[in-house]
Amino acid sequence: MKKKYDASVEKLAKLVDKKKEPESKEILELLKTTTRSFDEIKAFLKGENTEEDG
């Protein structure tokens, strides 16, 4: 029973990773062309308040 459970968990983890892969690639492509600084992006991802553009 444990082996079957572990195999199912591993399969699910692989499917989740596969689903996230295109999103990760898109984010990396957007990061290459952004005018935002690393600190601005990091603050946004953390949900911290940043000054908005005028």
Secondary structure, DSSP 8 states (H G I E B T S, - for coil): -HHHHHHHHHHHHHHHHHHHHHHHHHHHHHHHH--S-HHHHHHHHHT-------
